[in-house]
Amino acid sequence: MQFDVIVIGGGHAGTEAAAASARRGARTALLSFDLSKLGAMSCNPAIGGLGKGHLVRETDAFDGLIARAADAAAIHYRMLNRSKGTAVQGPRVQADRKRYAAAIQAMLHAQAGLTLVEGEAAALILDAGRIAGVRLADDTLLSAPAVVLATGTFLGGRIFRGEERLDGGRIGESAAHAIAAQLRELALPMARLKTGTPPRLDGRTIDWARVAEQPSDEDPWTMSPVTPARLLPQLHCGVTRTTEATHDAIRAGLHRSPLFTGAIEAQGPRYCPSIEDKIHRFGDRDGHQIFLEPEGLDTPLVYPNGMSTSLPVDIQQAMVASIPGLERTAIVTPGYAVEYDHLDPRALDATLALPVLRGLFCAGQINGTTGYEEAAGQGLVAGINAAAHALGIAPLVLDRAQSYLGVMIDDLVLQGVTEPYRMLTARAEFRLRLRADNAETRLGPIARELGCLGKGRLARLETRQAERAHLDARFSEQITSSVLRSRGAPVAADGARRSTAEWLRFPGVELAHLGVAFDGDPQLLAEAIEDARYAPYLERQEAEVSQLRTNDAVRLPEALDFAAIPGLSNEMVERLSASRPATLGAASRIRGITPAALSAILLHARRAA
């Protein structure tokens, strides 16, 4: 069978990659072990969060799947960091697992140009160092000039639970060993990482009266701006804490934990450690929060967020029974850890292509990341660029000043990883301009230019741009303080004349005082108001953004020998050689590269040109 793009893996990265590739017009195949598991939420039943919610909204701006599926399955909405500015607020939803997967599968089945193929990828087909397709375990050949690897935790996956050892990337599912062996034989820079999951609890056995209640937000925001309203009944979550008895039970079992016996050598995510790691590292704390998150409307299963573990089952039972509200709670599926292969992302370029194997793109946990949102964002970019490679059309490269997607990819391909990478708002130095609420405005025009939007989303973008132009015109209108005071605004009678946008930065000044009426999209109005309030801070960043783009316009030779540049330390040479920065700007963002080193690199590159 002949395709333009083949995507291997049906998780969050693979489904976004396949849909994005097909939206660009590429004949796309999505290959997965089990098509009934497409879009499965392997770990927590939640989408979004701090930094992660930004990635979801940005993926959605390209007509991606994750935000719409989240809304189709959302049973609890919570805006994190609500007390802080909108730039660092994080939209997050609890999702019904079954409904989320069903929504993803429905969108994939409806996507023109996409073929779903069930089977195991046994090997990449190579032709003179280029991708030519994929051979399946049953010897079926799928031909294509571009392949996206989105293998998740299945690439060489191995499961650990106490003394138990199983092959697999998810409990009850096989690992991808054949293609993992091929990648290692190709001498690619491979290593191992680790992730984990908590025990699943029977919610009918939880004493909910003994845990704090966390309700869903009342204001009716949605994860995707195209979702008109919340679609499902809302459930509350619960919050409890570990106790000294919990910590004692965990300490008593540490000698049986694969994390401490040396059975697991790979590094896990620092920002989401296992419960045994928390107790070992933060032994002075009297308790750690556990969030009890329902897994769906039609299941009693509850996910205890904060209790990821690979301890033996009997220790897990003792641990759960020691927590207030969980004393009589039954464990349905014990927690476990997964160790898997990943590729050093410094081997990739900014399109998520692997230059040493032309036509191969990588997305998700194979690139050293953790999280559904990071995977989906990379899948989107890899799918768009795999289609670009196959069809000979424009690629997508986003910079750090445009999006969290650009921040994530820049971090990965330049810095590499020492642990599973997780997006945080603190990673984005231009976060004041990269708010979750303005993702559509920032990235919609780019998505339209690249042909990533369906008809409905195109029509929506045109309407939004017309409405925004109207708002911008109204916000530029001048008005005096005396007029505002006559309308009840708490401003000084100094005769000052300012634009509507400027007046919105004054405490107590509302749209009604300014005479602005707007019957369009209320989300767009809220976004425009925030833009007006953030404007002075964004103007101060313009010089930094300009410098970023100036440096990124200075290309470095592909074959530049960093070891031959005088004045660079051995550590600098090692990092530069591993990352192979394509521009002077990229070189400047590698850790430890000084201004003096940049000058030396620039001088040497000019002489070599």
N, C-alpha and C positions, 0 to 999 in steps of 0.2 A: 504494500500500500504506500502511496506517495503523498507526502504532506510537505508543507513549508516549515512547520514548527512542531516538534514533539515535546510535550511536557511530561516529565516523570515525577509522579507524586501527586496525591489528591488531597493534601492538607491545605492550609490557609495560603501558603506560598504558591502551590501548584494550581489551585483553582483560580486564583487571581491572575497568574501568568497565562493560563490557557484562555481565560475570558478576554484578557487584554490583547493577546495576540490575535484572537479571532476578530475582535472589534476593529483592529487595524486592517483587516482584510486578508490575513494569512490563513491558509488551510491548516488547521491545528488539530493535533491529536492529544488528548489527555489520557495518560497511561497510569493505571493504579491497580494494586493488588486486588482490591475489592471495591467495585463501584458503589456498593451500598454504603460505604464508609466515607464517601466524598464529603468534605466539609466537617468531618468529626472534630469535636472539641476534646482533644486528648487530655487536657489538664483541667484548669479551672473553668467554670461556666460563666466567664465574664469577657467582655470586649471593652477596651478603652482604658482610661486611667491617666495619670500624670505623664505627659509626653506621648504616651501611647494613643490617647484620644486624638491628639493632633495628627498622628499617622493615619488613623482611621478616617478622619475628615478629609485629609489630603488624598488618600486612595479613592475616597468617594468622589472627589472633585474630578477624577479621571473616569468617572462612571464605573468605579470598582464595585465589588460585591459586598464587602465585609460590613459596611455601615447599614445597608438596606437589609441584609440578613439579620443583623443585630436587632434592628427595629422589629422585624417580623417575629422575633423570638423573645423580645425583651419583657422580663417579668419584674424588673426593678431598675429604676433610673437613679443615678446619683452623680451630681456634679462635684468633683473633688476640688479642694482649695477654693471653695465658694467665697470665703472671707477675704481672699486676695484678688489681685487684678485679673482681668480676663486673659491676659497673656499666659498666665500659669495655671489657669483652671483646666481641669481634665474631665471631659465627659466619659462616663463609664456606665455600662449596663450589665445586669445579670441576665443571662439568656437561657431559655429552655433549650437544652442540648438537642433534643429530637427536632424541634421546630427550626433551630438554626441550621442544622444539616439539611433538612428538607428544603429550606429557602435557598440555600446554596445550590442544591441539586436541581431545583426548579429553574433557577436562572441559567445554569449550565445547559440544561436540556433545551431551553428556549434560545440559546445563543447560536445564531447562524454561523456556519463555517467551522463549527467545533464538533469533533467526533470523540466519543468516550470509548476507551479501549480497556478491557479488563485483562490483566496479565502481569507477569514479572519481567522487568527489564534485566536481562542477563548480561548484556554488554553493549557498549557504544560501538557503532560501526565507524571506522576511521578510514580516510582516504588521503594519503600524503599529508598527514597532520591536520586534516580538516574533518569536521563532523559530516558523516554521510547518512546517519540514521541510528536505529536501535534494533538489536536482536533480542527477541523475547525468549523466555525459558523453553517454550515449545517450538523454538526455531523459526517462528514467524518473523519476517523482516519488515520493519517500518522505515521507509526512506524519508530523509529530510535534511536540508542543509543547516538546520539550527535545532538544538536541543536545550531545554531548560531542565537542570537537575534541581528538584525541590523535594529531597528525600527525607526531610525532617529528622527524627531520631531513629529512623529505620536503617540508615546506612551503617552497617556493621553493628547494629543495635544489640545490646546485652542488658538484661534486667537483673537487678539485685534486690533481694529482700531478706535480711538476716543472712542465714546460711544458704538460702536458695539462690540458684543461678539459672536463668532462662535466656534463650535467644529470642529477640524481638525488639521492636521499637515502641510497642504499646502492648499491654497485657493481653494475651490471647491472640496476638498477631505476629506474623513472621518478620524477620529482619531481612534486609537487602544485602546479602553477603557477596554475591557474584560480582555486582558492579562495584562494590567497595574494594574487592580484591583487584579489579582491573584498574581502578584509579590509583591504587598504591603501586601497581606494576608500572604505571606510566610515570612513576617517580614524581608525582605531584606532592606539594608540601602538605601532608595530611597529619592530623593529630586527633586526640580524643577530648571530648567534653562530657559533662554530666548534667542531668537535670533530674527532678524528682516530682512526686505527686503524693498527696496525703491519702489517708484511708477515707473511703466513702461511708457515710453514716446513714442509718435508718432514721429519718426525721420523726417517725412515729414513736420512737423510743427516747427522744430528747424531751427534757422537762423545760419547755419554752418559757414557763413562768419564772425560771431562775436565771434567764439570760436577758441582757438588755436588748430592746427592740430597735432596729434601724429601718425606718420606713423609706419607701421610694419618694423621690422629690415630687412635690405637688405641682410645680410649674411645668407646663407641658412640652418641654424641649424634647427633641428626638436626635438620634445619632446621625442620621442622614437628613439634610434639609429637604429632600424630596418626599420624605415620609410625612403625610399630612397630619397624622395624629397617632397617639399610642394605640396599639392594636390589641393588646392582651390585658387581662386582669393583672394588677400589681401585687406582689408579695413583699413582706418585710424580711429582712435578714436579722440574724441574731449576733450578739457580741458577748463573748465570755473571755476568760483568761486562764492560763496555766497557773499551777500552784506549786508550792514546795514539794508536795507529794508527787506532782507530775515530774518535776526535775529529778527527784530521787529515783523514780522509776526509770527515767531515761538514762541517768548516770549508771544505774545498775546493769543496763544492757549495752553500754558503749563498747564493751569488749566483743560484742557480737555484731556490731554495726559494720558493714563493709566499708563505710567511710573511715573507720578508725582501725580496721584490721589490715588495711592496705589493699584490699580486693578492688576497691575503686581508686584509681590513681588520678583520674581526670578531675579538672577543676569544675566546680559548680557555680551557679550565679551568685555573686556576692550580695546582690540586692534582694534575693529571694532564697535565703539559706534554709537548709533542713532544720527541723526542730532540734535534732541532736547537736547540730553545729551551733545553733543559737545558745543552747544550754552550756556547751563547752566554752564558747567564746565570751558569753555574757553571763557568767555564773553568779554575778552579784545581783542580778535583777530578781525581784520577787515574783515576776510574772510576765507573760507575753500574751498579747491580744490574739484571740482566735475568732475569725469571722465565719459565722455559720450561713452558708449561701445555698439556697434551694437550687436543685438542678433542673427543675421543670414543674409544670402545672400538673402533669399526670404521673409523677413519680415521687416516692417518699425520700429519695436520695438527697443527702445534704453534703456539700463540699466544705470541710473545715479549713478555710484559707488561713495559712500560717502554721500548718502542721505537716508540711512535707517531710517524709521520712523513708528510710530504708531499713529501719529496725525490724527485728523478728516479730511475727504476728502476736506472740504472747506479750511482748513488751508494748506493742501498740495498744493492745487491749487494756493493759494496766494504765498506760498513759491516758487514754481516753476516759477511763472510769474515774480518774483523779481530778477531772475538770468540772467545775460547777455547771450543773444542768445536763451533764453527760454521764452521770454516775451509772445509769442503767442503759446506756446507749449501745446498740448493736452495730458492729462493723460489718458492712456488706462486702466491701472489697478492700483488703489491706493496702496501705501505701507501698510504694516501691521507687527505686531509682533506676534510671536508664543511662548507660554510657554509650556513646556513639561517635562515629568518625565525622570530622569536619575538615574543611579546606582552609588553609591560611588565606584570609580574604585579601591580603596584600598581593596575592597572585592575580587578582581581578583588576579590571579597569573600571572607570566610573559608569559604564553601561552595565556592569555586572557580568561582562564577558571574560572568559579565560583566554588571554591572547595566545598562549602556547598551543591551544587546541581551537582553531578558528571555528566559530559556530556553536561553541559550548558556553552556556550561561548558567549561573548558579543563584539560587534564592533560598532564603530561610536559614534553618539551623545548620545546613551544610556550610554556610558562611560564618558560623560562630555566633549566631544570635539566639536569643530566647524570646518567646512570646508570639502570640497570634498576630499582633498588630505589626511587629517588625517583619514577620514572615510575609504577611499580606502586602506590605509596602514594597518589599524587595521583589515579590512575585510580580506585582504590577510593573515595576521598572524592567525586570528581566524579560517579561512577556512582550512588552512594548518594543524592547530592543532586539529580541530574537526575531520578531516580525520584521523589524527594520533591516536586520542582517539578511534575512531570507528574501525580502522583496526589493532590497536596494532603495529604501526610503529613509527619511531623516530619523536619527536616533533621539532618545531623550536623555539629556544630562542636566541635572538640577544642581545648583550650587547652594552653599550654606545660607545665603541671604534670601533664598526663595522658598525654602521648605525644610521641614524636619526630615523628609525623605532624603534631601540633599545632605543634611547634617549626618544622618545615619550612614549613608554610603561613603561619604568622605571620611568619616571616622574609621570605617571598616577597611577601606582599600589603602589608607595611608598609615593607620596606627596598628592594624591587626588586632588580635584579641588574646588575652591571657585567661579569660573567663567568658561565659556566655554574655554577649552584649545585650543590654537592655536600654531602651530609650528613656531619657529623663529630660525635663525642661532645662535643667542646668547645662546640658550638653550644647544647647543652641545659644551662641553669643548674640544673635540677632532676634531673640525670642519676642521682643516687643512688637516686631512686625510680623511674626509668625504665629498669630493667634489661631486657636481652633475654630473661632467663629468666622474668620475671613479666608478660609482655605479655598472656597469656591471662587472668590474674587481673585485671589493670587494665582491659582493654577488652572482655572477653567479656560482662559484664552489659550494657554499652552496646550491643554488637552484637545481643544478644538483644532488648533493648527496642525497637530499630529494625527488627527483623525481617530481620536480615542473615544469620542462621545457618540452615543446612540441618538436617534432622532428626538426623543423626548428630552434628553438632557441638553441637546443643542438648542431646542426651542426655549427651554428654561433659561439658558445662559443669555440668549438674546434679550429676553424679557428683563432679566436682572440687570443687564448692562444699561438698558434704556431707563429703567427705574433709578439706577444708581446715578446716571448722568443728570436726571431730574433732581435728585437729592443734592448732588454736588453743586448744582446751580443755585438751589435754595440756600445751601450752607455757605455760599460765597457772598450772599447778599449782605449789605451793610445795614446796621441798625444802631441807634444811639442809646446811651444809658437812660436818657430821660424817657424815651418811649418804653423801654423795659420797665422802668420804675412805675410808669403809668399803668402797666399791666400786672403789677404786683411782684416784680422780680426784686430780690434783695441785693441791689447793686448801688454803688455810690452815684450821687448826682453830680458827676464831674464832666458831663457833656461828651464823654469819650464815644467815638464811633468805631465799632468793630464788626467783623463778619460774624454771621450766625455760628460758624464753627468755633471761632474764638470765644464767643460768649458761653458756649456749652462747657468750657473749662472752668467757669466760675461756679462756686458752690451755690446751690439753690436755684440756678437758672434752668428752666425746663423748656421743652419745645413749645408749650402753650404760650409762654412769655414771648417767644420769638416769632409767633404767628406761623409756625410751620405745620401744615396739615399734610398727611401722607396716607393714602389708602392702599398702598402696595404691600409687599412682603414685610411683615413686622420684623423678621429676622434681619433683613437687609437694612432696615431703619436702625435697629440696635447696633449693627456692625458699623454703619456710617457715624453714629454718635461716638462709638469707641474710637474710631479712626480720628475723629476730631479731637478727642481728649488726649490721644497718644501722640498727635502730630508733632509737638515740640521735641519730644524725646526721639522720634524717628528722624527728624531733621538733623539732630546732633549725630546720629549714626551714619548719615549719608556719606561722610568722608571715609569712614571705615569700609562701608560697602563698596565705594568707588575704588579704594585701594585694593580690596579683595579681588575685584574684577580686573583691575589693571594688571596685577601680578598673575592672575590666571590666564591672561592673554599672552604672557611671555612663555613660549613653548621651549621645552628642553629636548635635546636630541634623544631619540629612543635608545641609542647605544652609548649614552654618556657613561664614562667610567668614573664613578665617584671616588674610587681609590686613587685615581691619578690627580685629584684636585688638592693642591697644597693647602694646609691649614685645617683640614677636616680631621676630627678625632676618629679613632677606630670605631667607636660607638656610632658616630654620625654616619660613617661609611656603611656600617652594617644596616642601619635603619633605612637609609636612602636606597641601598641596593635591594633590600627586601621589598620596599614599597614602589620603587621605580616611578617617582612622581613625574607626571607629564608636563607640568608647568612649574614656574617659579613659585606661584601661589601655593600649589600643592606641597612643594618642598618646605615652604615656610610653616605649614601646619603640622609637620611631623615633629613629634616631641623631641626636644633637645637641640633643635636646629637654631642656631643663633643668627642675629643680623649679620655678623661678620662672615659666618659660613654661607649665608645667602649671597652676599657680595662675591665671595670666592666662586660659588657655583655659577653665578651670572657671568662673571668675567671669563671663566673657563668655557662655558657654553658658547659665548660669543666668539672666542678664538677657534673653537672646534667647528663652528658653523661655516 
